[in-house]
Amino acid sequence: MKKALLFLPLFLAACVSPGEVCTSYGFAPGTTEFAQCLQAEMQRRSAMGAASLQYFGTVNQQRAQPVYQAPPRPIIRPCRTIFHSDGSSSIVC
């Protein structure tokens, strides 16, 4: 549960563009500060995305291992029944 809460800001930030974030910080579009904010926001999102991919990738690798492996199927050979003239029979495979 705690790990899921760590990625909550990533999911919430994905709904807002980096430009909207920088504007909400008070930077005016077209200024150097706004450009620096955009660059920092993009790097932050990239780092958080890489962290989530790394986390979820390791979780999926752990789940990919089979829990139960079925035993190999037996080899089935065709058999036939031979009826003898004395009334007996035998099975030949």
QUIKA-V310267 format. One record per run of one state. SS is the DSSP state (~ for helix, > for strand, _ for the rest). FROM is the first residue (numbers start at 1). TO is the last residue. Records with the same first field share a line. If there is no record, write none. Layout:
BEGIN
SS->FROM-TO / FROM-TO
END
This chain:
BEGIN
_->1-1 / 7-7 / 14-17 / 25-31 / 65-79 / 84-88 / 93-93
~->2-6 / 8-13 / 18-24 / 32-64
>->80-83 / 89-92
END
